[in-house]
């Protein structure tokens, strides 16, 4: 069987307690496959702990390890993209987190699917015991909203733990210049033959999750704005709904006017109309503002990330 080149790209942010164990497990999996030439690319998202020095020592020991240090905090998606852009010499690229909740032992199954002709092998979380009730509900709500509003089919509970072929990576690097990258939507949109593998998220090995609820909401917003224009039409439906409510309130105001003569003439009507139309305007302005903000970020054409240091074994 022909030997294939595999690059494992993993973003790192303050994972000093985990990163050594991640490297040991992942390297053991890659070395267990004699038909695979595997390398690990760590993309450090400007951490404040000792992750940088720990990964440096790993690169010193492992000839097939590489460290890319970003100059500032650019985020999870940009870290993945930085690693992918530096892995185009590989036949396939595996993206995965470094917190060991995504088991490296799943990589051989992903490679088997790749050998069968699949250009994308994505994974879906069957369960995540570490996730709080609120995080699970927010995640489920996001996927329901995206499924209803987008023309792109995005699998619920999909993770950024996936394998992509070289041609998918090449298209992703050279044909997409978006500032707000949402890989869970872009890769399904690219198409080609795709298949999924289900897995159970392991308990976090050490430390705390770096993906706060606010960052999850930010990522969800980027996904909706990137793959749906239906929120722009919300004004129509909200307007119709509030118009119906205003009609009912008007009927109530007329009846109340004849029943209770102490209410000043016209006061109820003005109050109802003011509140209803103010609410409609604020909702529509908020939606428009979100899209205008996205356009503003795109037209500035700033670099999506900046590399501070690129360290290889040699």
C-alpha positions, 0 to 999 in steps of 0.5 A, a space after each residue: 500500500 502506498 505511503 501517504 502524508 498526513 498532517 495533524 493541525 491542532 490549535 493551542 491556547 493555554 494548554 500547558 497541562 495537556 499538550 505533552 500528553 496530546 503529543 504522546 497519544 497522537 504520535 503513538 497513533 501516527 507511528 502505529 500506521 506503517 503506511 502513514 508519514 505523519 507530522 503534527 503542526 501546533 498552532 499557538 494562539 498567543 498563550 499566556 502560560 508555558 505552552 510555547 516552551 513545552 511545544 519547543 521542547 517537543 519539536 526538538 525531540 520530534 523531527 515530524 513536529 512543527 510550531 507556528 506561533 501567532 503574533 496575537 489572539 486570532 482565534 480558533 478558526 484562524 489558527 486552523 487556517 494558519 496550520 492548513 496553509 502550511 500543510 499543503 504538501 500533505 495528502 490529507 490534513 486532520 484538524 483537531 483540538 489539543 485538549 484530548 476531548 477529541 480522541 486521536 485514536 479515531 485518526 486511523 478510521 478517518 484515513 481508511 475513509 480517505 483511502 476509500 475516496 472521501 475528500 472530507 471525513 467529518 465527525 459528530 459528537 455523540 455526547 459531551 459530559 463536560 459541557 454545561 446544560 446552557 452550552 448544550 442548549 445554546 449549541 442545539 439552538 444554533 444548529 436548529 436556527 442555521 438549518 432553518 435559515 441556510 441553504 447549506 446542510 450543516 450536520 448538528 453537533 459537528 466538530 472541527 475534528 475532521 480530515 480534508 484531502 489536499 484538493 479541498 485544502 488547496 481550494 480552502 486556502 486559495 479561493 476563500 478570502 473571508 475574514 470571518 471564517 466558519 469552517 463548519 459551513 465552508 467545508 460542507 459548502 465546498 462539497 465533494 464526497 463526504 462522510 461522517 464518523 460519530 464519537 463520544 467526547 472524552 472528559 477534559 484531561 486537565 484545565 478548563 475549556 477556553 471556549 467561553 459561552 460568549 465565544 460560542 455565541 460569536 462563532 454562531 453569529 459568524 456562521 449565521 451571517 456567513 451562510 444565510 440572508 434570511 435574518 434580513 427578511 425578519 422585518 417583514 415577518 415581525 412587521 406583520 406580527 406586530 401589525 396583527 397585535 396592534 390591530 387587536 390592541 386597537 380593538 381593546 383600546 376602542 372598547 376600553 374607551 367606551 367602558 372607562 371614560 377616565 382614560 384620556 382620549 388617544 392616550 392608549 392608541 399612542 402608547 400602543 403604536 409607539 411601543 410596537 413600532 419602536 420595537 420593530 425598528 430596533 429589531 430590524 436595525 439590529 439585524 441590519 447592523 450585524 450584516 453591515 458590521 460583517 461587511 465592514 470587517 470584510 472590506 478592511 482587508 486586514 490580514 486574517 492572522 500574523 505569524 510571529 514564529 515558525 519553528 521546525 526540528 531542523 
